[in-house]
Amino acid sequence: MCGIAGICRLDGQPLNEDARSHVRAMTDVITYRGPDGSGIWQEGPVSLGHRRLSIIDLSGGSQPMQDVDGELCIVFNGEIYNFAELRQELLQAGARFHSSHSDTEVILQAYRVWGTDCLQRFDGMFAFALWDAPRRRLFCARDRFGKKPFFYTLQQGSLFFGSELNCLAAVPGLELSLDPQAVMRYLAYEYVPTPDTMYREAKSLPPSHWLLVEDGRLSIRRYWDLPPADEDDRRSEADICADVHELLTRAVGRRMVSDVPLGVFLSGGIDSSIVAGLMARQSSTPIKTFSIGFTEASYDESRYARVVAQRWNTDHHERVLSAEDCAEHLPSIISRMDVPMADASVAPTWLLSGVTREKVTVALGGDGADELWAGYEHYIAFKIAEWYNAIPGIVRRGVIEPLTRLLPASAGYINPRLAVETFLRGAHAPAWERVQTLLTSFTPEMQAELLARPDHDFLRRENLFAPTREQFEHWPAGPSPLARAFHVYARQFMLDDILVKVDRCSMLHSLEVRAPFLDKDFAEYVARLPIRHKLRGFQRKYLLKKAFTDVLPPEILHRNKRGFQIPVAAWLRGRMRPLMEELFAPERLRAQGLFRPEAVRSLVDAHCSGKADLRKPLWTLLVLQLWLRARGM
């Protein structure tokens, strides 16, 4: 795992020496992504920079790396898990290598032999930029799911790119201005959907895409897509379970290749418990496992992690997160993140990464399973909404919906009233809109009240939720609405929430995290499975659980899913309220000019008095204010 940055002039003219100092500044701001070394290579119109976190080929593998003929040069962030097999295939095709153990060099030779089609061969997580001197072109690419980031801007006749937006902000003279529409999207999504960013001038390269600079032009193309579900698949459950078991076992094994110590994030849930079990079976020594607990009992799952650790006799490490810890560390965490994202599990993920990095350099995790296997409660809500809308409207509006006001409210993990109100908010909407309505923090109506200068046209749902509709309608025909919802979660929520959170929190501690569930072969296989094998009635991850009954302890197999969350509602009313009051001070909000102070005050008062549970909108706003304050806004 590393960090990359660079500059490429579109007109092909040579860069001056200022470019080298700019690239140095771009890599210096992401030193934590690669504390083991750095390098810069500049020739003609291109300057490439790299920060290295040594994982494989510790003595070699330094970057920027040139091929044996000196015609190609690359900076690469990530891992290619099948590099050994590809190397043998390339040797048979006549490729020549400096090293026997470098996945970076395999990318160079794969490009030389297969051109841009080399991307079809890679199983891994990656973002890279490769300069092809004979063709005078820069070839950049991002992995299939977007596990590794790649940001860019076109200014001053050049392409500037880097692993983080912080890289672009480090270049003197580059324009990066806050985009009001991105602020509105953030409030709705809790992140800014790719390819947009918080800045008007900067973009994120979408996953499964390559970017090419050639002949003064920039082009972007998709090279892979997640296949749709095949609802006509009639294979037996036993055969599918056998395939799933074999594919995931192989995926875990591939991700255990490392020249440094490795371990596993263990929450005690289904996904991480499967990874831990498969890892333990393939290790000759006890594996290291790491988990986070909470002082609040309704959120604490550490006892389940201990059950798994005892089952596999792991070397287990545990830390407890309190409200005081969160209040102390959250401002620093958010200020160092290049993008604002309001997933409340940022704090425990950051702490977990720190605990893990004390012992190992690489950790495996369970990310991707919820999206591919219907792990979220929203999948059930989406399904129930189809039935709910079949009830006569007079019954829904006159009987059922008024009864929701009688449900109890709670600051605990489960809040019945909040859950039902969220469901009803999206139940009547078109299917594409329902997906995002079930997730949103600030509805368009709430934003119209909150914003100092609301753009009412942009706040129309077809505009505000356009990224979701685009993903939902990705396939012109065929897949059911529920299957399309799967696509949205995998290609949008997982990309801009889950994977961003894990990448940034782990990289702040110079820790590499690997995701076996996002193995190419495994993910493609699971994506094609009929929905009934993932969501059977109200049972989520149906065949995943069935496939791994030999790995999962009974206490884990039969327990209800719990998200990796913190007690936001209670903490905002208690230990974290002073921070919230400081960030939401009327004089600060007036000077900032983005939000109406009286609207923010109304949200705070309603939540803190217990009249409403506004944990999601208040946390979303708090994170944004921390991020803006760190940038002098």
Sequence and secondary structure as in RCSB ss.txt:
>XXXX:A:sequence
MCGIAGICRLDGQPLNEDARSHVRAMTDVITYRGPDGSGIWQEGPVSLGHRRLSIIDLSGGSQPMQDVDGELCIV
FNGEIYNFAELRQELLQAGARFHSSHSDTEVILQAYRVWGTDCLQRFDGMFAFALWDAPRRRLFCARDRFGKKPF
FYTLQQGSLFFGSELNCLAAVPGLELSLDPQAVMRYLAYEYVPTPDTMYREAKSLPPSHWLLVEDGRLSIRRYWD
LPPADEDDRRSEADICADVHELLTRAVGRRMVSDVPLGVFLSGGIDSSIVAGLMARQSSTPIKTFSIGFTEASYD
ESRYARVVAQRWNTDHHERVLSAEDCAEHLPSIISRMDVPMADASVAPTWLLSGVTREKVTVALGGDGADELWAG
YEHYIAFKIAEWYNAIPGIVRRGVIEPLTRLLPASAGYINPRLAVETFLRGAHAPAWERVQTLLTSFTPEMQAEL
LARPDHDFLRRENLFAPTREQFEHWPAGPSPLARAFHVYARQFMLDDILVKVDRCSMLHSLEVRAPFLDKDFAEY
VARLPIRHKLRGFQRKYLLKKAFTDVLPPEILHRNKRGFQIPVAAWLRGRMRPLMEELFAPERLRAQGLFRPEAV
RSLVDAHCSGKADLRKPLWTLLVLQLWLRARGM
>XXXX:A:secstr
 EEEEEEEETT     HHHHHHHHHHHHTTGGG BTEEEEEEETTEEEEEEE   SSSSS  SSEE TTSSEEEE
EEEEETTHHHHHHHHHHTT   S SS HHHHHHHHHHHHGGGGGGG  EEEEEEEEETTTTEEEEEE SS  S  
EEEEETTEEEEESSHHHHHTSTT    B HHHHHHHHHHSS  TTB SBTT EE  TTEEEEEETTEEEEEE   
     TT    HHHHHHHHHHHHHHHHHHTT  SS EEEE  SSHHHHHHHHHHHHT SS  EEEEEEESSGGG 
 HHHHHHHHHHTT EEEEEEE HHHHHHHHHHHHHH SS    TTHHHHHHHHHHHHTT SEEE  TTHHHHTT 
SHHHHHHHHHHHHTTS HHHIIIIIHHHGGGS   SSS  HHHHHHHHHHHHTS HHHHHHHTT SS HHHHHHH
BSS  TTTTSHHHHTHHHHHHHTSSSSSS HHHHHHHHIIIIIIIIIIHHHHHHHHHTTT EEE GGG HHHHHH
HHHS GGGTEETTEETHHHHHHTTTTS HHHHTS    S   HHHHHHTTTHHHHHHHT HHHHHHH SB HHHH
HHHHHHHHTTS   HHHHHHHHHHHHHHHHTT 
